Amino acid sequence: MAMSRNVSEAVRQRNLGTLLRLVHVGGPASRSTLARRMGLNRSTIMALTGELTSAGLISEDRPHVSGRAGRPSIVVRPSCDRVYVLAFDVAVDRLVAARVGLGGIVLDRRVAVRRRAGADLDDVVSVLASFGRSLHAAAPADAVCAGVGASYCGMVRPDDGMVHFAPDMGWVDQAFGTSLSDALGLGLPVVVGNEAHLGARAEHLRGAGVGFKNLVYLHGDVGVGGGIIVDGRLLDGEAGYGCELGHIVLNPVGGRACNCGSHGCLEAEVGERALLDLAGRPSSLYGRSAVRSVVDAAASGEDAACRALREVGDWLGIGVANLINLFNPGVVIFGGMLRDVYPSCAEQVQARIANNVLAVSREVRLCVSALGDDACLVGASELAFAGLIANPLPR
């Protein structure tokens, strides 16, 4: 009898989580639609929505009259105003904090410039904690913070949010997650993920990767990060450090030096500094504005900028061709700095795919991120919501 109760409770929890996930990711849906998608009968769906409504996680209302015969099905909506998470995105040049409601709605945000000042853990934590407390204080009095997630531009140890290695800013074994949790003072752990991994998850759930089971996401910042979704799941490796796509070696003999200590890595050949150097820009120029200025100059016909984009595009195409041959994705998505760069060198990338990818794998979509600069922030929010979605009403 006890075993039967345990099985019944496990099924209930799974169904509650599945229903909440459907409206969190897919938006408002009728009870009848949810019943069909979950393979459950109407009375079971009513019981589940009743529990989630009582807990304040969803709301239910009647749809506008459609003119169709029969009683319209009740519409289920996520409670975006009542249930939220705090999400943080730490990029090389900026710090972003947001309050994100259930359903993925960004309700409020704060942004600050991050100076390229080396190992700046204390400064980063101070700014983000101040932002987080401000966002929390601005939330409605009856709202509940369900979790805290953060994206960081480096190799992150999933278990405790330790930034193991971030060569662009000199971070080595920095206790980012613990430090931010302590500084926030909300009594909640901060779950930390690699920026490109989270960007891949976000694009898969809410962006250009929706509907694809297999995708590759390339995120350009100063360097290049990557995230790969295989059969709907993130490929993260044995210790969580997988998919460092920026460090696949393309040009080992005579290639540009990489911050990782190698030569000819993808990020060394297509990253920010490579593009600016090839375009003849001085070392005093850097950042997204400098990258965009090269793209704009190429569009105006500047020879140096055009040559730089062609060379970067060729190396990017070689890297993408290798990834397509390895993983046979349905879509390759370019985010971060590469969202600006790819459209100007698409011809070179596509030529490499035509010449270097196996014929059976060439039918792949190439596109820029649909979430833009919010991809990693959205990924961080999904990381924060994961516990609630997995177990909405624990007993």
Residue pairs with C-beta under 8 A, 6 or more apart in sequence:
9 395
12 48
13 391
13 392
13 393
13 394
15 38
15 40
15 44
15 48
16 48
16 51
16 52
16 392
16 393
17 389
17 390
17 391
17 392
18 38
19 34
19 38
19 45
19 48
19 49
19 52
19 76
20 52
20 57
20 58
20 78
20 388
20 389
20 392
21 389
22 29
22 34
22 37
22 38
23 29
23 34
23 58
23 76
23 77
23 78
23 103
24 78
24 102
24 103
24 104
24 385
24 389
25 104
25 205
25 206
27 77
27 78
27 103
28 75
28 76
28 77
28 78
29 37
29 75
29 76
30 63
30 72
30 73
30 74
30 75
30 76
31 42
31 45
31 46
31 49
31 60
31 73
31 74
31 75
31 76
32 42
32 73
33 73
34 40
34 45
34 49
34 76
35 41
35 42
35 44
35 45
38 45
40 48
49 58
49 60
49 74
49 76
51 393
52 58
52 392
52 393
53 59
53 60
55 392
55 393
56 79
56 82
56 83
56 144
57 78
57 79
57 82
57 83
57 102
57 388
57 392
58 76
58 77
58 78
58 79
59 76
59 77
59 79
60 74
60 75
60 76
60 77
61 74
61 75
61 77
62 72
62 74
62 75
63 72
63 73
63 74
63 75
65 72
66 72
77 103
78 101
78 102
78 103
79 101
79 102
80 101
80 102
80 103
80 105
80 107
81 101
81 107
81 140
81 143
82 102
82 140
82 142
82 143
82 144
83 101
83 102
83 143
83 144
83 146
83 388
84 99
84 100
84 101
84 102
84 107
84 139
84 143
84 144
84 145
84 146
85 99
85 100
85 145
85 146
85 147
85 148
85 149
85 381
85 384
85 385
86 97
86 98
86 99
86 100
86 132
86 135
86 136
86 145
86 147
86 148
86 149
86 184
86 186
86 384
87 97
87 98
87 99
87 100
87 148
87 149
87 150
87 151
87 377
87 378
87 380
87 381
87 384
88 95
88 96
88 97
88 98
88 128
88 131
88 132
88 148
88 149
88 150
88 151
88 180
88 190
88 377
88 380
89 95
89 96
89 97
89 150
89 151
89 195
89 376
89 377
89 380
90 114
90 124
90 128
90 150
90 151
90 152
90 153
90 176
90 195
91 114
91 153
91 195
91 221
91 336
91 376
92 114
92 116
92 153
92 168
92 169
92 221
92 222
93 113
93 114
93 116
93 221
93 287
93 288
94 111
94 112
94 113
94 114
95 111
95 112
95 113
95 114
95 124
95 127
95 128
95 131
96 109
96 110
96 111
96 377
97 109
97 110
97 111
97 128
97 131
97 132
97 135
98 106
98 107
98 108
98 109
98 110
98 135
98 377
98 381
99 106
99 107
99 108
99 109
99 135
99 136
99 138
99 139
100 106
100 107
100 378
100 381
100 384
101 107
102 146
102 385
102 388
104 206
104 378
104 381
104 382
106 374
106 377
107 139
108 135
108 138
108 139
109 135
110 131
110 134
110 135
112 127
112 131
114 120
114 124
116 169
116 286
117 123
117 169
118 169
118 170
119 169
119 170
119 171
119 172
119 174
120 169
121 171
121 174
121 175
121 176
121 179
124 176
125 176
125 179
125 180
125 183
126 183
128 150
128 180
128 183
129 180
129 183
129 184
129 185
132 148
132 180
132 184
132 186
133 184
133 185
136 145
136 184
136 186
139 145
145 186
145 188
146 384
146 385
146 387
146 388
147 188
147 191
147 383
147 384
147 385
147 386
147 387
147 388
148 180
148 181
148 184
148 186
148 188
148 189
148 190
148 191
148 384
149 190
149 191
149 192
149 193
149 379
149 380
149 381
149 382
149 383
149 384
149 385
150 161
150 176
150 177
150 180
150 190
150 191
150 192
150 193
150 380
150 383
151 192
151 193
151 194
151 195
151 198
151 199
151 376
151 377
151 379
151 380
151 383
152 163
152 166
152 176
152 192
152 193
152 194
152 195
153 166
153 168
153 169
153 195
153 221
153 225
154 163
154 164
154 165
154 166
154 167
154 168
154 169
154 171
154 194
154 195
155 163
155 164
155 165
155 166
155 194
155 241
155 244
156 162
156 163
156 164
156 176
156 192
156 193
156 194
156 240
157 163
157 164
157 239
157 240
158 192
158 193
158 236
158 240
159 240
160 175
160 177
160 178
161 175
161 176
161 177
161 178
161 180
161 189
161 190
161 191
161 192
162 173
162 174
162 175
162 176
162 177
162 178
163 171
163 173
163 174
163 176
163 192
164 172
164 173
164 241
165 171
165 172
166 172
166 174
167 223
167 259
167 260
168 221
168 222
168 223
168 259
176 190
176 192
177 189
177 190
177 191
177 192
178 190
180 190
181 188
181 189
181 190
184 190
191 383
191 384
191 386
192 383
193 379
193 380
193 383
194 225
194 227
194 240
195 219
195 221
195 225
195 376
195 379
196 217
196 218
196 219
196 225
196 226
196 227
196 243
196 245
196 335
196 376
197 225
197 227
197 234
197 236
197 243
197 379
198 227
198 375
198 376
198 378
198 379
198 380
198 382
198 383
199 217
199 219
199 225
199 227
199 335
199 336
199 369
199 371
199 375
199 376
199 379
200 209
200 215
200 216
200 217
200 226
200 227
200 228
200 229
200 234
200 243
200 333
200 379
201 227
201 229
201 234
201 379
201 382
201 383
202 371
202 374
202 375
202 376
202 378
202 379
202 382
203 209
203 215
203 217
203 333
203 335
203 369
203 370
203 371
203 375
204 210
204 212
204 215
204 229
204 232
205 378
205 382
206 370
206 371
206 378
207 333
207 369
207 370
207 371
207 375
207 378
208 331
208 333
208 367
208 368
208 369
208 370
208 371
209 215
209 217
209 229
209 331
209 333
212 229
212 329
212 330
212 331
212 365
213 229
213 230
213 231
213 232
213 330
214 229
214 230
214 231
214 327
214 328
214 329
214 330
215 228
215 229
215 329
215 330
215 331
215 332
215 333
216 226
216 227
216 228
216 245
216 320
216 323
216 324
216 327
216 329
216 331
216 332
216 333
217 226
217 227
217 228
217 229
217 332
217 333
217 335
217 369
217 375
218 224
218 225
218 226
218 245
218 319
218 320
218 332
218 333
218 334
218 335
218 338
219 225
219 226
219 227
219 335
219 336
219 338
219 375
219 376
220 270
220 271
220 272
220 334
220 335
220 336
220 337
220 338
220 339
220 341
221 272
221 336
221 337
222 271
222 272
222 273
222 286
223 246
223 258
223 259
223 267
223 268
223 271
223 272
224 245
224 246
224 266
224 267
224 270
224 271
224 338
225 244
225 245
225 246
225 336
226 243
226 244
226 245
226 246
226 323
227 234
227 243
228 234
228 235
228 242
228 243
228 245
228 323
228 327
228 329
229 235
229 329
230 327
235 242
235 243
236 242
236 243
237 243
245 266
245 319
245 323
246 265
246 266
246 267
246 271
247 258
247 260
247 262
247 265
247 266
247 267
248 265
248 266
248 319
248 322
248 323
249 255
249 262
249 263
249 264
249 265
249 266
250 264
250 265
250 266
250 269
250 315
250 318
250 319
250 322
251 263
251 264
251 268
251 269
251 315
252 262
252 263
252 264
253 264
254 263
254 264
255 263
255 264
255 265
255 268
255 269
256 263
256 264
256 268
256 269
256 274
257 263
257 268
258 264
258 265
258 267
258 268
259 268
262 268
266 315
266 316
266 319
268 274
269 312
269 315
270 312
270 315
270 316
270 319
270 338
270 341
271 337
272 286
272 287
272 290
272 291
272 337
273 286
274 312
274 315
275 291
275 294
275 308
275 309
275 312
275 341
276 285
276 286
276 290
276 291
276 294
276 308
278 304
278 307
278 308
278 311
278 312
279 294
279 297
279 304
279 305
279 307
279 308
280 304
280 308
281 290
281 294
285 293
288 337
288 340
291 337
291 340
291 341
292 340
294 305
294 308
294 309
295 305
295 309
295 340
295 341
295 344
297 304
297 305
298 305
298 306
298 308
298 309
298 344
299 344
309 341
309 344
309 345
310 345
310 348
312 341
312 345
313 341
313 344
313 345
313 346
313 347
313 348
313 349
314 345
314 348
314 352
316 338
316 341
316 342
316 345
316 348
316 349
317 345
317 348
317 349
317 350
317 351
317 352
317 353
317 356
318 352
318 356
320 332
320 349
320 352
320 353
320 366
321 352
321 353
321 355
321 356
321 357
322 356
323 329
323 332
324 332
324 353
324 357
324 361
324 362
324 364
325 356
325 357
325 358
325 361
328 361
329 364
330 364
330 365
331 364
331 365
331 366
331 367
332 364
332 365
332 366
332 367
333 367
333 368
333 369
334 341
334 342
334 366
334 367
334 368
334 369
335 368
335 369
335 371
335 372
335 375
336 369
336 373
336 375
338 368
339 368
339 369
339 372
342 349
342 366
342 368
343 368
346 366
349 366
350 366
353 362
353 364
353 366
354 362
357 364
369 375
371 378
